[in-house]
Amino acid sequence: MTEALRMNAGLGITLLYKLWLPMLAWAFLAWVLWFFVQNYGTRHPVFRYHALRALILLLPIGLLAVLLIPSPFSINRSANKVEITSLPIIVSPALSTPSLPAPVPPSPPQPNIQNLPPNFVWRSAIGWSILCLTALAIILGLIRFAQLFKEHYALSRLKDNVFTLPPDIEKALTHALEIPQNIVVTHTKSVETALTFGWPEAYIVLPTALITDAEALRLVTLHELCHIRHHDFLQQYLLRGLDAVFAINPMIRYLILHLEAERELVRDKEVACHPGVSPSIYATTLYKIATTQDNLRTTSYT
């Protein structure tokens, strides 16, 4: 039993140095840097977007480096082992005394769990606490992965409930925006906002109420094309995967939520700077869509 306690304590201490302390250090560093960027840095959304990406990617890269680099706290226990060998007893031939059997050293007392040193007790307590915390992190991660698979299943089911655009509208939109053939523009009444999913064949799903406004349809589709051009769908899956792996760390979700908001601002800026797009008209279109969604939500809840 003592050996089992020793092994669990060693595993917990290893997880503490290899996982939990680096993750805690990353959370503190990320909070300090993001606080500085948010309050004293530039307000440019592109800079904030890339700063958030760097902070989020620093966590898995840093943990991988910690796992590959030998820990300075590791102890080479083989160097502390003392091998005791019995020396040969040479009996002088001048002595006529009969040879006596070699003395048998007393066996060391067996360790008793009630007589363990305090250092071992504290290490065992810390090790078991870290193991329980790791088990909780695994459970939370599995729950997040289940939610991710549920969202993926809902998106796959959405393909069966979308409709293609009317031929005249689709032809005009494809000609105006030069939409590639691997991108399918659809519409449905089951969504309130435009969304994009799928790779390498991408789907742009628009609200059905949007297809009656040609200018709003063009601008919103252009916004979704910016997401596809920058592979934001794959990046979103990567972020959700990191959120599931490090589900017990609330800082990772906090930064991911801010990254999603900054990404929308960056794509809006890209659309506003697109040739042939008026920033004022695009801002008016976004405001009109946002107020329409709020009215739809209020009507549905009442």
Summary of the structure (lengths in Angstrom):
residues: 302
radius of gyration: 32.2
end to end distance: 63.2
largest distance: 121.4
contacts: 734
relative contact order: 0.10
helix: 68%
strand: 6%
